[in-house]
Amino acid sequence: MMITIHLSDGRKITKDTAKIIPYDPIAEPFRLKKVAEGCITVNVHHIVDMRPAEEDEINHARIHGW
């Protein structure tokens, strides 16, 4: 399932849920950030909105790789 995440700094990420890694620095303060090739690590404290992606967002993500 493709989702769109709006971040507090105005950025928007549209990606498959399997390619997004949520990271909570308060719950995991001593663990290094999770990193995986082809995935995006997102600080959960910066997420403003998360919803299923619309068709135009999915097409944009396919063109630009996000």
Secondary structure as UniProt FT lines:
FT   STRAND          2..7
FT   TURN            8..9
FT   STRAND          12..16
FT   HELIX           17..19
FT   STRAND          20..23
FT   TURN            25..27
FT   TURN            29..30
FT   TURN            37..38
FT   STRAND          40..43
FT   HELIX           44..46
FT   STRAND          47..52
FT   HELIX           55..64
//
